[in-house]
Amino acid sequence: MFFRTRLRSQLPSRLCRSYHDKSYGYREPRRFSLPDYSPAQLENRTANAPLLRYADALRTHGHRAARIDPLDLLQREEVAALDPTRYGLVEGTRKFDVNGIVWTNPVGVEANTKDEWTLDEITRHLRTTYVGRIAYEYMHSPSKTERLWFSHLLESRAQSPGPTKSDKTRIHSLLARSETFDHFLQLKFPSLKRYGLEGGESMLPALDALFTASASAGVEHIVLAMPHRGRLNLLTGLLELSPSALFHKIKGNAEVPDDLDVSGDVISHLVASQSLRYEGAEKPIKISLLPNPSHLEAINPVALGKTRAKQFGLMQALERAGVPRDECKPGDRVLCVQLHGDASFTGQGVVMEGFGLSNLPHYTVGGSVHIVVNNSIGYTTPASSARSSLYCSDVAKMINAPILHVNGDYPEDVARAVEIAFKYRNYFRKDIVVDLIVYRRWQVLIAIWGHNELDEPAFTQPLMYEKIRSRRSVPALYEDHLVNDKVLTQEDATAIRMEYKTFLTEQLAAADSYTPVSRTLQGQWGSLVWPTSRDAVHVPETGVARETLLHVGRASVATLDGFEIHTRLLRHVKHRLQALENGRGLDWATAEALAFGSLMLEGCNVRISGQDVGRGTFSQRHAMFVDQRTEGVVVPLNAELDCEGRLELANSSLSEMAVMGFEYGVSWEKPNVLPIWEAQFGDFFNGAQATVRSPDIVGQVIIDTFISSAETKWLKQSGLVLLLPHGLDGAGPEHSSSRLERMLQLTNDRYNFNTDDVPANVNMHVVFPTTPAQYFHLLRRQIKRNFRKPLIVASPKGLLRLPAASSSLADIETGTRFLPVLDDPEPGLDQDRVTRVVCLSGKLYYDLVKERQKRGTSQVAFVRIEELCPFPFEELRRVLRRYRGAQEVLWVQEEPRNQGAWTHVECRLNAVLERLRPDARVSYRGRREDAVPAPGVAKRYATQQKAVVDAAFHGL
């Protein structure tokens, strides 16, 4: 259960500390090596060093002279390094032994015999390979194995044959149908923003080639993330979405049944999940195109998380079937494909964050294939103003990913580039990028569009669009090529377009009678229900038998004989065991471990992700122990509990947006996984913010466009938990607040009592628990309900070890559950004599109780609202009615008045009070309005905090 550190050969340039990698969820990376140069090859390389330098220069710099821009707008300079005379090579007829210099044999075939070529033959061969319509960048890789693999593959004379006649007609059909589709939409819906694929039609043959290669290699599922451009073409052209469904939506109708009462989304965010059959593949391959918001690149980390969760589900099934663990590798059955735009690929930081996750052991998906649909422009911004690098794809070099640039005017070359990309990904299980260089155009009735069909690109790019106007479209150029080569007749080509136009016309006529079908809650989600269903269980029992709690608690701090934990952790172990023995004094970390372990015993996996989650930001969790002699690791719950459920501690990189998006993707895939993202401090969720291309779109992208709204837009349920440490404790303007006000503003919580027949369907739960038992029940409730909701937890900092904020086993035993409202538990408090009720949330409660004891008053009671959304109207009414002599109700908070929960609770508290006494109103006590959550001056903070506490008792 624990391991020694070692070097990872895939990262030769640095040492990798891997002590926590080997806990559950870690997967051993694949290791590869090609045979090293033979003595004869080394001798030949030395003897012909000028030729070796020349060959390597073509491999390294050939892309700078390659013909990869369909508009020929790239500024191509003379590349001196590609001139053989620079290396003293001047005689074109001189023969050279190329063994060990030019790789004329396929990958893995050892050639140790003399092979003589003339300089002219060598130049012609290498320039054809590296200075053509596909350009390769792979020489920057620090891996000799990867560089040799590419050289063998690309330079071999035994390359795979070119496309067959059937392949060519398939490519033509995709291109012609895409162009016909765009023309049809423009004719029938001229004011529609459809983000057509004109000029970039080669994207469809690229994806078709990728799907074909994947299916033939045994991949069973592709998780596909893409932005808006060309989405409708892909949906109807490859993913078999019924055009009548699309036309139904375009006409203003909903894409889901009306009885679900959801908002839906715009047409450029539509989705499909389709199983496709390809010749030569044993099984169909399922393509899942994920829903996406308009915020570019935000869907990509979500796709990674969903892919990872899907892979682990398949691997667990294989392990249960007896397949050895080492034979189940990430990427065997599931592939993540990410499409990008050129401007967003280089401009959005989440792209870099995603690459940063790609080779981490708890985040890798076995390599993604990235396709950049490169328009050479971002909205109206030219590349010269959009990036500081030569290519938009240069950001991928941060992980040494190979990059293939390809001219989108040549669909056959595009298909070949994608096939090479898949071979690399499937062999090395690492990310690779295809830079598909195209342009934006659409020409009919003398109209050319820019960013969308209502745009005029010539305002800002007149020369570019003058060139676009003067050229034939990609489908037309390829059609001419096939007709000239007698692969296709002009009559056949015309018939393809006419047949598809007729089909679209019929589908448009059928749109009015189209009835949407809900495809939610299928497959492994089939046992769950819609939250407003009469079968929905909103308040499940979450308590656990005492025997089970004791078993889990002891297991959570157990270690193997001879395992040496840090001496300071012995106190942690002793405290937990004593609390279990006494049945009281359970702290937050213990309650969390009991929740995790009990869920694991019930077959649920738990995955907690974030920075330092194994230890915990405040050194409170210690869910993993590190041997002080060997740095080996043990996760006690995994080691000691004999169950199928596992705990994955995914200590993450210093990323918020991508990691939160990743965990959200995990939550989309499997309902029996409890996914948790923990911020180091509550305001770190702001790292999941992004400023995207449009100036009016700024916000918490993952939270705004996924967590809080995916259910009502896309019918996607999620059980993700966000742990956001919150509390004013002198830490200053940052590290104090989880910005509760923002989370609450995002909810669709009702403003008054629910008078409907069905329960209110809030979009997410926002809680501020004050006891470990409450936290325990909240975690278990996420799984025990028969539907899923995101849970936002304002989690504790100072309460983690506070003795007063502890719980007993009786609080979490069978028969107990989460309580949205906690009445004042003060022994001997006479509710009839209470004249003031203070409603509040969070750690301030313990400060007020301490002050009440100090003052010796019994006139005030403290009622904690533990669940702020959905607001507990009825539960609070039942508690408040007990205080019949109360003359006033206050809301007291330590956050400034314009922050915290006040703006959310004020009207709702008044709604409750109106039911009790029509003239009653809640009053606010606390800090005044402020631009920051807390001051950075210690004395000022102390003065303010004392004033908040005093305000709760003022006038008594």
C-alpha positions, -999 to +999 in steps of 0.1 A: +000+000+000+030+023-001+058+029-025+092+044-030+099+074-051+115+069-085+123+087-117+097+089-145+114+083-178+088+103-197+100+135-180+138+132-184+145+169-178+136+170-141+130+149-111+094+141-102+083+138-066+056+111-068+049+102-032+012+109-034+007+096-070+004+060-061-028+062-040-060+051-056-066+067-090-030+068-100-023+050-133+012+039-144+021+059-175+029+039-206+066+036-213+081+032-248+115+030-263+127+025-299+160+008-304+189+031-300+212+038-329+234+008-338+272+012-339+271+013-377+244+041-376+264+061-351+295+058-372+276+069-403+260+098-385+295+109-375+309+104-409+281+123-426+275+150-399+267+178-424+239+156-439+226+148-405+225+185-397+207+192-429+181+165-423+174+177-388+171+212-401+143+201-424+126+183-396+129+213-373+123+242-396+104+228-425+071+240-412+082+276-416+083+271-454+054+247-457+023+256-479-002+254-451-022+287-455-051+285-480-051+323-483-013+325-484-015+353-458+012+339-434+044+359-437+068+332-449+104+341-448+133+325-465+145+298-442+183+297-445+185+265-425+168+246-454+195+253-479+219+223-482+248+245-492+247+260-457+261+226-446+286+223-474+263+200-494+266+213-530+267+183-553+232+171-561+244+138-576+267+129-547+256+097-530+253+094-492+246+065-469+213+075-452+213+047-426+206+063-393+201+097-409+169+094-430+145+068-417+133+049-447+118+020-428+085+019-408+084+024-371+100-004-352+118-020-382+155-021-376+176-013-406+213-017-403+224-020-439+239+006-462+213+026-481+227+051-506+207+081-519+219+111-539+217+145-523+189+155-548+169+124-538+173+131-501+163+168-506+133+158-527+122+132-502+126+153-471+111+185-486+081+165-498+076+152-463+083+184-443+076+213-466+043+203-481+007+209-472+012+193-438+038+208-416+052+190-385+065+203-353+079+175-331+116+181-328+110+202-297+101+171-278+127+161-251+118+124-258+142+108-283+117+080-286+089+103-298+112+121-322+124+089-337+088+076-339+077+106-360+108+104-382+102+067-389+065+073-396+068+103-418+100+094-438+093+057-444+089+046-480+065+021-468+038+046-458+002+036-457-016+039-491-035+070-499-073+073-498-093+049-518-121+059-543-146+051-515-127+074-491-127+102-516-164+100-524-171+099-486-150+131-482-168+148-511-202+138-497-194+154-463-181+186-479-209+189-504-237+182-479-221+207-455-221+235-481-256+226-492-268+227-456-253+262-451-268+275-483-302+260-473-302+277-439-291+310-453-319+308-479-347+298-454-335+316-423-315+346-435-314+364-402-303+333-382-269+333-364-259+298-372-220+301-371-217+281-404-187+261-415-181+279-448-144+279-455-138+253-428-157+224-443-126+202-439-134+199-402-159+173-411-135+149-430-111+155-402-135+143-375-147+115-398-112+102-402-106+105-365-138+085-357-128+059-382-093+054-368-106+054-333-133+028-340-108+006-358-084+008-328-111-004-304-121+029-289-157+026-279-166+061-268-155+096-278-163+126-256-163+156-279-160+192-268-164+220-294-174+257-297-202+270-319-186+273-354-197+244-375-216+227-347-249+225-367-230+211-397-214+184-375-247+175-358-266+170-390-237+159-412-220+133-390-239+128-358-272+121-374-293+147-357-326+150-374-327+182-394-364+184-385-354+186-348-331+215-357-357+233-378-382+228-350-358+246-327-349+274-352-386+282-355-386+291-318-398+259-303-382+240-274-357+212-279-371+193-249-406+184-239-426+214-225-437+196-194-402+197-180-404+235-175-368+243-184-352+272-202-334+253-229-305+269-249-297+285-282-292+264-314-254+268-314-252+248-281-273+218-292-260+183-285-262+148-297-250+114-285-249+089-314-235+054-320-218+053-354-206+022-373-175+023-394-162-003-418-135-025-403-145-018-367-158-046-345-181-024-325-200+008-331-184+039-316-205+063-295-198+100-300-210+123-272-210+159-282-213+178-249-234+209-244-213+241-243-218+276-231-208+306-253-177+310-231-150+296-253-129+267-241-148+264-209-163+230-219-129+215-225-119+207-188-155+194-183-149+170-212-117+158-196-134+151-163-162+132-180-137+112-201-117+103-170-148+092-151-160+071-180-126+055-184-125+046-147-159+031-148-149+008-177-116-001-160-134-010-127-157-032-147-127-050-163-110-054-130-142-070-116-141-094-146-106-104-136-086-084-161-052-074-144-051-038-133-019-031-154-038-041-186-064-014-180-049+019-193-065+053-196-074+059-232-079+022-241-116+025-247-124+063-244-110+092-263-114+129-255-115+151-286-113+189-281-121+214-309-108+250-305-108+283-323-074+298-330-080+331-310-094+313-280-068+286-281-040+311-276-060+336-256-079+316-229-059+306-199-081+276-193-064+260-223-030+262-206-046+249-174-060+219-193-027+211-208-012+213-173-035+186-162-029+163-192-001+142-178-009+144-141-016+110-127-050+118-112-062+138-142-047+122-173-072+107-198-045+089-218-041+118-243-065+141-261-067+149-298-070+187-302-082+202-335-078+239-339-102+252-365-079+281-374-097+310-391-065+332-388-088+358-371-106+362-338-139+380-343-123+410-360-089+408-344-061+396-368-035+371-356-009+399-354-029+414-326-042+382-310-009+365-300+028+370-295+038+336-310+042+324-345+013+299-343-018+299-322-008+263-313+024+273-296+008+272-262+007+233-265+045+233-265+043+239-227+039+201-225+060+194-255+029+182-275+036+176-312+018+199-336+006+192-371-003+222-393-025+213-423-039+233-452-077+231-450-080+235-488-069+199-492-093+175-473-072+144-481-042+159-464-064+170-435-076+134-431-040+121-432-029+146-406-057+135-382-049+099-387-012+105-378-024+125-348-045+096-336-016+071-341+006+092-319-021+096-292-029+059-293+007+049-290+020+074-265-013+083-247-004+119-247-019+151-262-014+161-298-026+192-317-038+194-353-038+231-365-064+230-393-058+263-411-090+275-429-109+307-432-144+321-427-165+326-458-199+321-472-207+333-507-241+334-522-262+363-534-229+383-531-228+380-493-197+371-473-200+367-435-175+372-407-179+361-371-216+353-378-240+356-406-252+391-395-216+405-396-197+425-422-160+414-421-148+439-447-152+466-421-119+455-406-104+429-430-110+442-465-080+426-481-085+392-465-121+391-476-114+404-511-091+373-515-119+351-501-144+365-526-122+357-555-117+320-547-139+289-551-151+271-520-133+241-505-161+217-515-161+231-550-123+228-553-123+192-541-152+184-564-133+198-594-103+177-584-124+145-582-141+152-615-107+159-632-094+126-618-126+108-630-134+096-595-167+114-598-188+128-627-202+163-626-237+148-628-231+126-598-217+156-578-247+177-587-271+149-578-255+146-543-263+182-536-298+181-551-307+150-531-296+165-499-314+198-506-346+178-513-341+159-480-337+192-461-368+206-477-388+175-466-373+178-431-383+215-429-418+206-438-418+179-410-405+204-384-440+216-374-451+181-364-418+172-347-422+163-310-391+166-288-381+136-267-363+139-234-331+119-234-322+127-198-317+100-170-308+072-193-283+044-189-265+045-155-287+075-146-319+055-151-325+048-114-327+086-107-356+109-111-363+145-120-362+167-089-399+177-093-411+141-096-435+129-070-410+100-065-382+123-056-368+118-021-358+152-008-351+143+028-335+109+029-322+093+061-285+098+062-276+083+096-254+052+099-253+024+124-229+030+153-210-002+146-203+009+110-193+043+122-168+029+147-154+005+121-149+033+095-135+057+121-109+032+133-100+023+097-095+060+088-063+062+110-050+027+108-015+020+094+005-011+085+030-025+109+063-007+103+047+023+087+062+054+103+039+084+103+050+119+114+052+121+152+029+152+153+002+131+136+001+106+165-019+132+184-044+133+154-048+095+155-051+094+193-077+122+193-099+105+167-097+071+185-106+087+218-136+105+203-149+073+188-145+055+221-163+082+240-189+087+214-185+125+215-160+152+205-160+143+168-143+170+148-149+180+112-122+158+097-135+128+116-171+134+105-159+138+069-139+105+071-170+087+085-191+101+056-166+090+030-160+056+045-197+048+050-204+058+014-176+036+002-190+006+021-222+012+002-204+010-031-199+047-038-166+061-050-155+094-035-131+118-053-119+149-036-098+173-057-079+205-052-047+219-038-034+200-008-066+179-003-048+149+010-035+167+040-060+196+040-052+233+037-055+237+075-036+204+082-069+190+093-078+161+070-048+138+069-067+113+047-033+100+036-002+092+056+033+095+043+060+071+056+087+093+071+114+069+061+104+060+025+079+087+015+056+058+007+019+066+010-011+049+025-047+060+023-061+042+053-098+041+042-087+023+010-063+000+028-085-010+056-121-011+042-129-042+023-153-027-002-158-018-038-160+019-031-127+038-032-114+072-021-094+092-046-073+120-033-065+141-063-040+167-051-042+192-080-021+217-098-024+254-088-055+257-111-090+265-102-110+269-134-098+237-152-098+216-120-133+227-110-144+221-146-128+187-145-146+177-113-178+190-128-173+167-158-168+138-134-202+146-119-218+145-153-207+109-160-214+088-129-242+094-103-226+069-079-195+090-075-193+118-049-171+144-066-157+173-044-137+203-053-121+220-023-107+255-025-077+264-004-097+294+007-133+303-002-125+331-025-102+309-046-133+299-066-127+333-083-099+315-101-127+298-120-136+331-135-126+341-170-129+372-192-139+358-226-139+372-261-170+394-259-165+424-235-199+420-219-193+384-209-173+382-177-180+359-148-176+327-129-176+306-160-178+272-145-202+282-117-223+305-138-227+285-170-224+249-157-230+244-120-258+268-115-276+265-148-269+232-166-300+215-153-324+241-167-305+246-199-295+210-208-313+187-183-279+177-169-279+168-132-248+171-111-239+161-076-207+182-074-197+195-040-178+228-037-160+232-003-153+269+001-136+277+034-153+308+048-151+330+079-137+363+090-107+356+113-083+384+107-069+370+074-075+403+056-094+412+024-087+379+008-089+344+023-119+355+044-150+352+023-164+325+000-186+352-015-218+337-003-237+367-017-226+357-052-236+321-048-270+330-034-277+355-061-272+327-087-299+305-071-335+305-083-347+301-047-383+312-041-390+344-022-419+330-003-435+298+010-441+272-017-478+269-024-475+245-053-483+209-054-447+199-063-415+208-044-396+238-056-368+229-079-338+250-068-308+249-091-283+243-063-281+240-026-261+266-006-253+257+030-233+271+060-231+242+085-219+248+120-214+213+133-195+182+120-227+162+121-245+186+098-215+183+074-216+145+076-253+144+067-249+169+038-222+147+022-242+116+025-274+133+013-257+140-020-257+103-027-287+091-008-312+113-026-326+098-059-316+129-078-285+151-080-280+187-071-248+208-068-239+216-032-221+248-023-206+246+013-193+276+032-169+253+050-151+260+083-117+272+091-115+282+128-142+256+137-122+227+125-107+220+159-130+241+182-142+218+210-176+236+211-181+229+174-179+191+178-205+164+174-214+130+189-220+096+174-256+100+184-259+130+160-251+108+130-265+074+139-294+057+122-325+078+124-307+112+121-305+135+091-295+170+081-315+198+098-319+230+077-325+250+109-310+245+143-328+259+173-308+272+203-296+242+222-288+261+254-297+240+284-324+256+306-332+283+281-368+294+288-382+301+254-412+320+269-388+345+285-368+352+253-374+387+241-350+387+211-343+360+186-311+363+166-311+344+133-276+338+118-254+314+100-218+302+105-191+304+130-204+337+145-228+315+165-200+303+188-188+338+194-223+349+204-229+319+227-196+327+245-206+363+249-240+353+262-224+332+288-201+360+297-231+385+301-253+360+319-284+369+299-312+346+290-333+371+270-317+362+236-319+330+216-297+321+186-313+303+157-290+290+130-301+288+094-278+260+081-293+258+046-296+292+029-309+278-003-335+264-006-346+287+021-362+267+049-395+286+052-415+260+070-387+247+093-379+282+104-415+291+110-418+260+133-388+271+153-396+308+156-432+302+167-418+286+199-406+321+210-440+335+217-426+364+239-400+375+214-404+412+206-378+414+179-360+392+154-325+402+142-303+389+115-266+392+126-237+384+104-200+392+105-197+399+067-203+435+055-240+444+049-236+443+011-221+408+014-229+376+031-264+362+033-283+393+043-296+403+009-308+368+004-325+362+037-341+396+044-372+392+023-375+355+030-372+360+068-399+387+066-422+363+047-418+338+076-424+366+102-456+377+084-470+342+090-464+346+127-472+383+132-482+405+103-464+436+115-431+419+123-399+427+104-364+415+107-336+440+115-300+439+104-270+440+128-235+437+116-208+455+097-217+483+074-212+482+036-177+477+025-157+472-007-138+443+008-149+413+029-126+422+058-099+448+067-062+441+065-054+461+097-055+437+127-067+464+152-095+475+129-106+440+124-107+433+161-127+465+167-152+457+140-156+421+152-163+432+188-189+457+175-207+429+156-209+407+187-220+436+209-247+446+184-265+413+190-269+422+226-274+460+223-305+472+242-310+441+263 
